[in-house]
Amino acid sequence: MSDKQFNCPQCGDHTEALHEGYCEACCTSNQAALDDHNFQHDRWARLSSTDRDAEIKRAHR
Ligand SMILES: [Zn+2]
């Protein structure tokens, strides 16, 4: 048993190497979520206030 084992704070699995503080699988999925978040953020920043109101109404339906 190696003592160089970490526990991923996200899924709790043992991992031999941490990537950005998480196991490889979580790091990959976090990165994908972050990319998606950035994409949504950029998209949101380009919307006019009218478009934003419409989006908010749609989201709260
Ligand atoms: Zn994990």
N, CA, C, O and the ligand as a Tripos MOL2 file, in Angstrom:
@<TRIPOS>MOLECULE
protein
  245   243    62     0     0
PROTEIN
NO_CHARGES

@<TRIPOS>ATOM
      1 N           0.8490   -1.2010    0.0000 N.3       1 MET1
      2 CA          0.0000    0.0000    0.0000 C.3       1 MET1
      3 C           0.8800    1.2450    0.0000 C.2       1 MET1
      4 O           1.6940    1.4430    0.9020 O.2       1 MET1
      5 N           0.7180    2.0320   -0.9610 N.am      2 SER2
      6 CA          1.4750    3.2750   -1.0300 C.3       2 SER2
      7 C           0.8630    4.3000   -0.0810 C.2       2 SER2
      8 O          -0.3560    4.3520    0.0900 O.2       2 SER2
      9 N           1.7140    5.1110    0.5310 N.am      3 ASP3
     10 CA          1.1620    6.1800    1.3720 C.3       3 ASP3
     11 C           0.9150    7.4490    0.5590 C.2       3 ASP3
     12 O           0.4690    8.4720    1.0780 O.2       3 ASP3
     13 N           1.2150    7.3460   -0.7160 N.am      4 LYS4
     14 CA          0.9620    8.4980   -1.5840 C.3       4 LYS4
     15 C          -0.4120    8.3750   -2.2220 C.2       4 LYS4
     16 O          -0.5670    8.3890   -3.4430 O.2       4 LYS4
     17 N          -1.3930    8.2540   -1.3520 N.am      5 GLN5
     18 CA         -2.7610    8.1700   -1.8470 C.3       5 GLN5
     19 C          -3.5290    9.3500   -1.3120 C.2       5 GLN5
     20 O          -3.3750    9.7480   -0.1570 O.2       5 GLN5
     21 N          -4.3350    9.8870   -2.1450 N.am      6 PHE6
     22 CA         -5.1760   11.0100   -1.7330 C.3       6 PHE6
     23 C          -6.6240   10.5930   -1.8420 C.2       6 PHE6
     24 O          -6.9580    9.6390   -2.5440 O.2       6 PHE6
     25 N          -7.4750   11.3070   -1.1500 N.am      7 ASN7
     26 CA         -8.9080   11.1200   -1.3250 C.3       7 ASN7
     27 C          -9.4380   12.3260   -2.0920 C.2       7 ASN7
     28 O          -9.2290   13.4780   -1.7120 O.2       7 ASN7
     29 N         -10.1110   12.0270   -3.1500 N.am      8 CYS8
     30 CA        -10.7110   13.0990   -3.9280 C.3       8 CYS8
     31 C         -11.7970   13.7550   -3.0850 C.2       8 CYS8
     32 O         -12.6920   13.0550   -2.6120 O.2       8 CYS8
     33 N         -11.7560   15.0530   -2.8780 N.am      9 PRO9
     34 CA        -12.7760   15.7210   -2.0680 C.3       9 PRO9
     35 C         -14.1500   15.7380   -2.7310 C.2       9 PRO9
     36 O         -15.1540   16.0340   -2.0840 O.2       9 PRO9
     37 N         -14.1890   15.4250   -4.0030 N.am     10 GLN10
     38 CA        -15.4730   15.4800   -4.7110 C.3      10 GLN10
     39 C         -16.1980   14.1480   -4.6840 C.2      10 GLN10
     40 O         -17.3690   14.0890   -4.3080 O.2      10 GLN10
     41 N         -15.5120   13.0600   -5.0840 N.am     11 CYS11
     42 CA        -16.1860   11.7600   -5.1440 C.3      11 CYS11
     43 C         -15.7480   10.8450   -4.0050 C.2      11 CYS11
     44 O         -16.3640    9.8030   -3.7830 O.2      11 CYS11
     45 N         -14.6810   11.2230   -3.2720 N.am     12 GLY12
     46 CA        -14.2340   10.4270   -2.1380 C.3      12 GLY12
     47 C         -13.3740    9.2330   -2.5100 C.2      12 GLY12
     48 O         -12.9090    8.5110   -1.6270 O.2      12 GLY12
     49 N         -13.1550    9.0100   -3.7990 N.am     13 ASP13
     50 CA        -12.3350    7.8880   -4.2390 C.3      13 ASP13
     51 C         -10.8630    8.1450   -3.9620 C.2      13 ASP13
     52 O         -10.4060    9.2860   -3.8940 O.2      13 ASP13
     53 N         -10.1300    7.0310   -3.8010 N.am     14 HIS14
     54 CA         -8.6810    7.1490   -3.6870 C.3      14 HIS14
     55 C          -8.0960    7.4600   -5.0510 C.2      14 HIS14
     56 O          -8.5400    6.9370   -6.0730 O.2      14 HIS14
     57 N          -7.1000    8.3140   -5.0460 N.am     15 THR15
     58 CA         -6.4150    8.6250   -6.2860 C.3      15 THR15
     59 C          -4.9320    8.7990   -5.9760 C.2      15 THR15
     60 O          -4.5690    9.3210   -4.9210 O.2      15 THR15
     61 N          -4.0840    8.3620   -6.8940 N.am     16 GLU16
     62 CA         -2.6380    8.4580   -6.6530 C.3      16 GLU16
     63 C          -2.1070    9.8350   -6.9750 C.2      16 GLU16
     64 O          -1.0380   10.2220   -6.5020 O.2      16 GLU16
     65 N          -2.8450   10.5730   -7.7740 N.am     17 ALA17
     66 CA         -2.4060   11.9140   -8.1320 C.3      17 ALA17
     67 C          -3.6080   12.8330   -8.1730 C.2      17 ALA17
     68 O          -4.6670   12.4860   -8.6960 O.2      17 ALA17
     69 N          -3.4210   14.0020   -7.6140 N.am     18 LEU18
     70 CA         -4.5040   14.9800   -7.6530 C.3      18 LEU18
     71 C          -4.3010   15.9200   -8.8350 C.2      18 LEU18
     72 O          -3.1840   16.3450   -9.1310 O.2      18 LEU18
     73 N          -5.3750   16.2230   -9.4800 N.am     19 HIS19
     74 CA         -5.3560   17.1910  -10.5720 C.3      19 HIS19
     75 C          -6.2140   18.3670  -10.1470 C.2      19 HIS19
     76 O          -7.4310   18.2330  -10.0240 O.2      19 HIS19
     77 N          -5.6050   19.5030   -9.9230 N.am     20 GLU20
     78 CA         -6.3410   20.6800   -9.4310 C.3      20 GLU20
     79 C          -7.0680   20.3410   -8.1330 C.2      20 GLU20
     80 O          -8.1010   20.9380   -7.8300 O.2      20 GLU20
     81 N          -6.5390   19.3850   -7.3610 N.am     21 GLY21
     82 CA         -7.1440   19.0430   -6.0830 C.3      21 GLY21
     83 C          -8.1510   17.9110   -6.1490 C.2      21 GLY21
     84 O          -8.7120   17.5280   -5.1230 O.2      21 GLY21
     85 N          -8.3940   17.3650   -7.3410 N.am     22 TYR22
     86 CA         -9.3750   16.3010   -7.5020 C.3      22 TYR22
     87 C          -8.7700   15.1310   -8.2540 C.2      22 TYR22
     88 O          -7.6990   15.2470   -8.8500 O.2      22 TYR22
     89 N          -9.4710   13.9940   -8.2190 N.am     23 CYS23
     90 CA         -9.0210   12.8690   -9.0200 C.3      23 CYS23
     91 C          -9.1790   13.2290  -10.4970 C.2      23 CYS23
     92 O          -9.8370   14.2090  -10.8470 O.2      23 CYS23
     93 N          -8.5670   12.4250  -11.3410 N.am     24 GLU24
     94 CA         -8.5480   12.7880  -12.7630 C.3      24 GLU24
     95 C          -9.9600   12.9010  -13.3370 C.2      24 GLU24
     96 O         -10.2570   13.8270  -14.0920 O.2      24 GLU24
     97 N         -10.8310   11.9480  -12.9740 N.am     25 ALA25
     98 CA        -12.1990   11.9530  -13.5170 C.3      25 ALA25
     99 C         -12.9490   13.2150  -13.1040 C.2      25 ALA25
    100 O         -13.6310   13.8330  -13.9210 O.2      25 ALA25
    101 N         -12.8180   13.5990  -11.8160 N.am     26 CYS26
    102 CA        -13.5240   14.7890  -11.3450 C.3      26 CYS26
    103 C         -12.9100   16.0400  -11.9640 C.2      26 CYS26
    104 O         -13.6250   16.9690  -12.3400 O.2      26 CYS26
    105 N         -11.5930   16.0620  -12.0700 N.am     27 CYS27
    106 CA        -10.9370   17.2190  -12.6620 C.3      27 CYS27
    107 C         -11.4330   17.4250  -14.0860 C.2      27 CYS27
    108 O         -11.7140   18.5500  -14.5000 O.2      27 CYS27
    109 N         -11.5380   16.3230  -14.8370 N.am     28 THR28
    110 CA        -12.0100   16.4020  -16.2180 C.3      28 THR28
    111 C         -13.4330   16.9200  -16.2770 C.2      28 THR28
    112 O         -13.7550   17.7900  -17.0860 O.2      28 THR28
    113 N         -14.2920   16.3750  -15.4060 N.am     29 SER29
    114 CA        -15.6950   16.8100  -15.4560 C.3      29 SER29
    115 C         -15.8320   18.2380  -14.9350 C.2      29 SER29
    116 O         -16.6740   18.9940  -15.4190 O.2      29 SER29
    117 N         -15.0020   18.6190  -13.9400 N.am     30 ASN30
    118 CA        -15.0390   20.0050  -13.4650 C.3      30 ASN30
    119 C         -14.5970   20.9550  -14.5630 C.2      30 ASN30
    120 O         -15.1620   22.0350  -14.7300 O.2      30 ASN30
    121 N         -13.5830   20.5450  -15.3080 N.am     31 GLN31
    122 CA        -13.0790   21.3930  -16.3850 C.3      31 GLN31
    123 C         -14.1570   21.5760  -17.4560 C.2      31 GLN31
    124 O         -14.3370   22.6650  -18.0000 O.2      31 GLN31
    125 N         -14.8640   20.4880  -17.7440 N.am     32 ALA32
    126 CA        -15.9390   20.5670  -18.7320 C.3      32 ALA32
    127 C         -17.0400   21.4940  -18.2380 C.2      32 ALA32
    128 O         -17.5910   22.2800  -19.0080 O.2      32 ALA32
    129 N         -17.3610   21.3980  -16.9390 N.am     33 ALA33
    130 CA        -18.3930   22.2610  -16.3580 C.3      33 ALA33
    131 C         -17.9510   23.7140  -16.3750 C.2      33 ALA33
    132 O         -18.7500   24.6220  -16.6070 O.2      33 ALA33
    133 N         -16.6550   23.9180  -16.1240 N.am     34 LEU34
    134 CA        -16.1170   25.2810  -16.1270 C.3      34 LEU34
    135 C         -16.1650   25.8690  -17.5300 C.2      34 LEU34
    136 O         -16.5390   27.0270  -17.7160 O.2      34 LEU34
    137 N         -15.7840   25.0640  -18.5100 N.am     35 ASP35
    138 CA        -15.8540   25.5210  -19.9060 C.3      35 ASP35
    139 C         -17.2830   25.9050  -20.2610 C.2      35 ASP35
    140 O         -17.5300   26.9170  -20.9170 O.2      35 ASP35
    141 N         -18.2220   25.0690  -19.8110 N.am     36 ASP36
    142 CA        -19.6250   25.3360  -20.0920 C.3      36 ASP36
    143 C         -20.0630   26.6210  -19.4070 C.2      36 ASP36
    144 O         -20.7760   27.4390  -19.9900 O.2      36 ASP36
    145 N         -19.6240   26.7900  -18.1500 N.am     37 HIS37
    146 CA        -19.9620   27.9960  -17.4000 C.3      37 HIS37
    147 C         -19.4180   29.2290  -18.1130 C.2      37 HIS37
    148 O         -20.1210   30.2290  -18.2570 O.2      37 HIS37
    149 N         -18.1650   29.1580  -18.5570 N.am     38 ASN38
    150 CA        -17.5600   30.2920  -19.2600 C.3      38 ASN38
    151 C         -18.3000   30.5930  -20.5430 C.2      38 ASN38
    152 O         -18.4980   31.7510  -20.9110 O.2      38 ASN38
    153 N         -18.7080   29.5230  -21.2230 N.am     39 PHE39
    154 CA        -19.4640   29.6990  -22.4630 C.3      39 PHE39
    155 C         -20.7750   30.4250  -22.1740 C.2      39 PHE39
    156 O         -21.1410   31.3700  -22.8720 O.2      39 PHE39
    157 N         -21.4850   29.9660  -21.1260 N.am     40 GLN40
    158 CA        -22.7580   30.5920  -20.7540 C.3      40 GLN40
    159 C         -22.5350   32.0400  -20.3390 C.2      40 GLN40
    160 O         -23.3320   32.9210  -20.6610 O.2      40 GLN40
    161 N         -21.4450   32.2750  -19.6220 N.am     41 HIS41
    162 CA        -21.1470   33.6250  -19.1400 C.3      41 HIS41
    163 C         -20.9010   34.5710  -20.3180 C.2      41 HIS41
    164 O         -21.4240   35.6850  -20.3490 O.2      41 HIS41
    165 N         -20.1030   34.1180  -21.2790 N.am     42 ASP42
    166 CA        -19.8260   34.9440  -22.4630 C.3      42 ASP42
    167 C         -21.1060   35.2150  -23.2410 C.2      42 ASP42
    168 O         -21.3440   36.3250  -23.7170 O.2      42 ASP42
    169 N         -21.9170   34.1800  -23.3570 N.am     43 ARG43
    170 CA        -23.1670   34.2980  -24.0900 C.3      43 ARG43
    171 C         -24.0700   35.3160  -23.3880 C.2      43 ARG43
    172 O         -24.6820   36.1720  -24.0280 O.2      43 ARG43
    173 N         -24.1370   35.2030  -22.0630 N.am     44 TRP44
    174 CA        -24.9550   36.0990  -21.2460 C.3      44 TRP44
    175 C         -24.4680   37.5410  -21.4000 C.2      44 TRP44
    176 O         -25.2730   38.4670  -21.4970 O.2      44 TRP44
    177 N         -23.1520   37.7200  -21.4200 N.am     45 ALA45
    178 CA        -22.5760   39.0680  -21.5000 C.3      45 ALA45
    179 C         -22.9350   39.7440  -22.8200 C.2      45 ALA45
    180 O         -22.9520   40.9710  -22.9060 O.2      45 ALA45
    181 N         -23.2210   38.9500  -23.8440 N.am     46 ARG46
    182 CA        -23.5530   39.5180  -25.1500 C.3      46 ARG46
    183 C         -25.0440   39.8120  -25.3140 C.2      46 ARG46
    184 O         -25.4520   40.4700  -26.2700 O.2      46 ARG46
    185 N         -25.8570   39.3170  -24.3700 N.am     47 LEU47
    186 CA        -27.3000   39.5170  -24.4910 C.3      47 LEU47
    187 C         -27.6860   40.9420  -24.1030 C.2      47 LEU47
    188 O         -27.0590   41.5570  -23.2400 O.2      47 LEU47
    189 N         -28.7110   41.4460  -24.7440 N.am     48 SER48
    190 CA        -29.2730   42.7360  -24.3360 C.3      48 SER48
    191 C         -30.1290   42.5280  -23.0960 C.2      48 SER48
    192 O         -30.4500   41.3870  -22.7640 O.2      48 SER48
    193 N         -30.5080   43.5910  -22.4070 N.am     49 SER49
    194 CA        -31.3060   43.4360  -21.1840 C.3      49 SER49
    195 C         -32.6730   42.8330  -21.5040 C.2      49 SER49
    196 O         -33.2350   42.1080  -20.6830 O.2      49 SER49
    197 N         -33.2050   43.1210  -22.6710 N.am     50 THR50
    198 CA        -34.4880   42.5250  -23.0700 C.3      50 THR50
    199 C         -34.3510   41.0160  -23.1950 C.2      50 THR50
    200 O         -35.1940   40.2540  -22.7230 O.2      50 THR50
    201 N         -33.2610   40.6020  -23.8460 N.am     51 ASP51
    202 CA        -33.0140   39.1660  -24.0060 C.3      51 ASP51
    203 C         -32.8310   38.5040  -22.6420 C.2      51 ASP51
    204 O         -33.3060   37.3910  -22.4160 O.2      51 ASP51
    205 N         -32.1370   39.2010  -21.7320 N.am     52 ARG52
    206 CA        -31.9170   38.6360  -20.3890 C.3      52 ARG52
    207 C         -33.2440   38.4420  -19.6720 C.2      52 ARG52
    208 O         -33.4650   37.3990  -19.0570 O.2      52 ARG52
    209 N         -34.1370   39.4390  -19.7420 N.am     53 ASP53
    210 CA        -35.4530   39.3150  -19.1110 C.3      53 ASP53
    211 C         -36.1990   38.1020  -19.6470 C.2      53 ASP53
    212 O         -36.8200   37.3520  -18.8930 O.2      53 ASP53
    213 N         -36.1280   37.9240  -20.9660 N.am     54 ALA54
    214 CA        -36.8030   36.7940  -21.5920 C.3      54 ALA54
    215 C         -36.2250   35.4760  -21.0920 C.2      54 ALA54
    216 O         -36.9600   34.5290  -20.8150 O.2      54 ALA54
    217 N         -34.8930   35.4260  -20.9790 N.am     55 GLU55
    218 CA        -34.2310   34.2070  -20.4930 C.3      55 GLU55
    219 C         -34.6340   33.8990  -19.0510 C.2      55 GLU55
    220 O         -34.8990   32.7470  -18.7050 O.2      55 GLU55
    221 N         -34.6770   34.9260  -18.2220 N.am     56 ILE56
    222 CA        -35.0220   34.7340  -16.8100 C.3      56 ILE56
    223 C         -36.4540   34.2340  -16.6930 C.2      56 ILE56
    224 O         -36.7350   33.3180  -15.9200 O.2      56 ILE56
    225 N         -37.3460   34.8270  -17.4480 N.am     57 LYS57
    226 CA        -38.7570   34.3920  -17.4210 C.3      57 LYS57
    227 C         -38.8720   32.9340  -17.8380 C.2      57 LYS57
    228 O         -39.6230   32.1560  -17.2490 O.2      57 LYS57
    229 N         -38.0910   32.5760  -18.8940 N.am     58 ARG58
    230 CA        -38.1300   31.2090  -19.3850 C.3      58 ARG58
    231 C         -37.5940   30.2350  -18.3260 C.2      58 ARG58
    232 O         -38.1210   29.1350  -18.1570 O.2      58 ARG58
    233 N         -36.5400   30.6550  -17.6190 N.am     59 ALA59
    234 CA        -35.9120   29.7800  -16.6240 C.3      59 ALA59
    235 C         -36.8040   29.5740  -15.4080 C.2      59 ALA59
    236 O         -36.7010   28.5500  -14.7340 O.2      59 ALA59
    237 N         -37.6840   30.5410  -15.1170 N.am     60 HIS60
    238 CA        -38.5080   30.4580  -13.9080 C.3      60 HIS60
    239 C         -39.9180   29.9620  -14.1830 C.2      60 HIS60
    240 O         -40.7950   30.0500  -13.3240 O.2      60 HIS60
    241 N         -40.1260   29.4480  -15.3680 N.am     61 ARG61
    242 CA        -41.4400   28.9550  -15.7190 C.3      61 ARG61
    243 C         -41.8480   27.7660  -14.8520 C.2      61 ARG61
    244 O         -42.9410   27.2250  -15.0210 O.2      61 ARG61
    245 ZN        -13.0450   12.3620   -7.8100 Zn       62 ZN62
@<TRIPOS>BOND
     1     1     2 1
     2     2     3 1
     3     3     4 2
     4     3     5 am
     5     5     6 1
     6     6     7 1
     7     7     8 2
     8     7     9 am
     9     9    10 1
    10    10    11 1
    11    11    12 2
    12    11    13 am
    13    13    14 1
    14    14    15 1
    15    15    16 2
    16    15    17 am
    17    17    18 1
    18    18    19 1
    19    19    20 2
    20    19    21 am
    21    21    22 1
    22    22    23 1
    23    23    24 2
    24    23    25 am
    25    25    26 1
    26    26    27 1
    27    27    28 2
    28    27    29 am
    29    29    30 1
    30    30    31 1
    31    31    32 2
    32    31    33 am
    33    33    34 1
    34    34    35 1
    35    35    36 2
    36    35    37 am
    37    37    38 1
    38    38    39 1
    39    39    40 2
    40    39    41 am
    41    41    42 1
    42    42    43 1
    43    43    44 2
    44    43    45 am
    45    45    46 1
    46    46    47 1
    47    47    48 2
    48    47    49 am
    49    49    50 1
    50    50    51 1
    51    51    52 2
    52    51    53 am
    53    53    54 1
    54    54    55 1
    55    55    56 2
    56    55    57 am
    57    57    58 1
    58    58    59 1
    59    59    60 2
    60    59    61 am
    61    61    62 1
    62    62    63 1
    63    63    64 2
    64    63    65 am
    65    65    66 1
    66    66    67 1
    67    67    68 2
    68    67    69 am
    69    69    70 1
    70    70    71 1
    71    71    72 2
    72    71    73 am
    73    73    74 1
    74    74    75 1
    75    75    76 2
    76    75    77 am
    77    77    78 1
    78    78    79 1
    79    79    80 2
    80    79    81 am
    81    81    82 1
    82    82    83 1
    83    83    84 2
    84    83    85 am
    85    85    86 1
    86    86    87 1
    87    87    88 2
    88    87    89 am
    89    89    90 1
    90    90    91 1
    91    91    92 2
    92    91    93 am
    93    93    94 1
    94    94    95 1
    95    95    96 2
    96    95    97 am
    97    97    98 1
    98    98    99 1
    99    99   100 2
   100    99   101 am
   101   101   102 1
   102   102   103 1
   103   103   104 2
   104   103   105 am
   105   105   106 1
   106   106   107 1
   107   107   108 2
   108   107   109 am
   109   109   110 1
   110   110   111 1
   111   111   112 2
   112   111   113 am
   113   113   114 1
   114   114   115 1
   115   115   116 2
   116   115   117 am
   117   117   118 1
   118   118   119 1
   119   119   120 2
   120   119   121 am
   121   121   122 1
   122   122   123 1
   123   123   124 2
   124   123   125 am
   125   125   126 1
   126   126   127 1
   127   127   128 2
   128   127   129 am
   129   129   130 1
   130   130   131 1
   131   131   132 2
   132   131   133 am
   133   133   134 1
   134   134   135 1
   135   135   136 2
   136   135   137 am
   137   137   138 1
   138   138   139 1
   139   139   140 2
   140   139   141 am
   141   141   142 1
   142   142   143 1
   143   143   144 2
   144   143   145 am
   145   145   146 1
   146   146   147 1
   147   147   148 2
   148   147   149 am
   149   149   150 1
   150   150   151 1
   151   151   152 2
   152   151   153 am
   153   153   154 1
   154   154   155 1
   155   155   156 2
   156   155   157 am
   157   157   158 1
   158   158   159 1
   159   159   160 2
   160   159   161 am
   161   161   162 1
   162   162   163 1
   163   163   164 2
   164   163   165 am
   165   165   166 1
   166   166   167 1
   167   167   168 2
   168   167   169 am
   169   169   170 1
   170   170   171 1
   171   171   172 2
   172   171   173 am
   173   173   174 1
   174   174   175 1
   175   175   176 2
   176   175   177 am
   177   177   178 1
   178   178   179 1
   179   179   180 2
   180   179   181 am
   181   181   182 1
   182   182   183 1
   183   183   184 2
   184   183   185 am
   185   185   186 1
   186   186   187 1
   187   187   188 2
   188   187   189 am
   189   189   190 1
   190   190   191 1
   191   191   192 2
   192   191   193 am
   193   193   194 1
   194   194   195 1
   195   195   196 2
   196   195   197 am
   197   197   198 1
   198   198   199 1
   199   199   200 2
   200   199   201 am
   201   201   202 1
   202   202   203 1
   203   203   204 2
   204   203   205 am
   205   205   206 1
   206   206   207 1
   207   207   208 2
   208   207   209 am
   209   209   210 1
   210   210   211 1
   211   211   212 2
   212   211   213 am
   213   213   214 1
   214   214   215 1
   215   215   216 2
   216   215   217 am
   217   217   218 1
   218   218   219 1
   219   219   220 2
   220   219   221 am
   221   221   222 1
   222   222   223 1
   223   223   224 2
   224   223   225 am
   225   225   226 1
   226   226   227 1
   227   227   228 2
   228   227   229 am
   229   229   230 1
   230   230   231 1
   231   231   232 2
   232   231   233 am
   233   233   234 1
   234   234   235 1
   235   235   236 2
   236   235   237 am
   237   237   238 1
   238   238   239 1
   239   239   240 2
   240   239   241 am
   241   241   242 1
   242   242   243 1
   243   243   244 2
@<TRIPOS>SUBSTRUCTURE
     1 MET1         2 RESIDUE 1 A MET
     2 SER2         6 RESIDUE 1 A SER
     3 ASP3        10 RESIDUE 1 A ASP
     4 LYS4        14 RESIDUE 1 A LYS
     5 GLN5        18 RESIDUE 1 A GLN
     6 PHE6        22 RESIDUE 1 A PHE
     7 ASN7        26 RESIDUE 1 A ASN
     8 CYS8        30 RESIDUE 1 A CYS
     9 PRO9        34 RESIDUE 1 A PRO
    10 GLN10       38 RESIDUE 1 A GLN
    11 CYS11       42 RESIDUE 1 A CYS
    12 GLY12       46 RESIDUE 1 A GLY
    13 ASP13       50 RESIDUE 1 A ASP
    14 HIS14       54 RESIDUE 1 A HIS
    15 THR15       58 RESIDUE 1 A THR
    16 GLU16       62 RESIDUE 1 A GLU
    17 ALA17       66 RESIDUE 1 A ALA
    18 LEU18       70 RESIDUE 1 A LEU
    19 HIS19       74 RESIDUE 1 A HIS
    20 GLU20       78 RESIDUE 1 A GLU
    21 GLY21       82 RESIDUE 1 A GLY
    22 TYR22       86 RESIDUE 1 A TYR
    23 CYS23       90 RESIDUE 1 A CYS
    24 GLU24       94 RESIDUE 1 A GLU
    25 ALA25       98 RESIDUE 1 A ALA
    26 CYS26      102 RESIDUE 1 A CYS
    27 CYS27      106 RESIDUE 1 A CYS
    28 THR28      110 RESIDUE 1 A THR
    29 SER29      114 RESIDUE 1 A SER
    30 ASN30      118 RESIDUE 1 A ASN
    31 GLN31      122 RESIDUE 1 A GLN
    32 ALA32      126 RESIDUE 1 A ALA
    33 ALA33      130 RESIDUE 1 A ALA
    34 LEU34      134 RESIDUE 1 A LEU
    35 ASP35      138 RESIDUE 1 A ASP
    36 ASP36      142 RESIDUE 1 A ASP
    37 HIS37      146 RESIDUE 1 A HIS
    38 ASN38      150 RESIDUE 1 A ASN
    39 PHE39      154 RESIDUE 1 A PHE
    40 GLN40      158 RESIDUE 1 A GLN
    41 HIS41      162 RESIDUE 1 A HIS
    42 ASP42      166 RESIDUE 1 A ASP
    43 ARG43      170 RESIDUE 1 A ARG
    44 TRP44      174 RESIDUE 1 A TRP
    45 ALA45      178 RESIDUE 1 A ALA
    46 ARG46      182 RESIDUE 1 A ARG
    47 LEU47      186 RESIDUE 1 A LEU
    48 SER48      190 RESIDUE 1 A SER
    49 SER49      194 RESIDUE 1 A SER
    50 THR50      198 RESIDUE 1 A THR
    51 ASP51      202 RESIDUE 1 A ASP
    52 ARG52      206 RESIDUE 1 A ARG
    53 ASP53      210 RESIDUE 1 A ASP
    54 ALA54      214 RESIDUE 1 A ALA
    55 GLU55      218 RESIDUE 1 A GLU
    56 ILE56      222 RESIDUE 1 A ILE
    57 LYS57      226 RESIDUE 1 A LYS
    58 ARG58      230 RESIDUE 1 A ARG
    59 ALA59      234 RESIDUE 1 A ALA
    60 HIS60      238 RESIDUE 1 A HIS
    61 ARG61      242 RESIDUE 1 A ARG
    62 ZN62       245 GROUP 0 **** ****
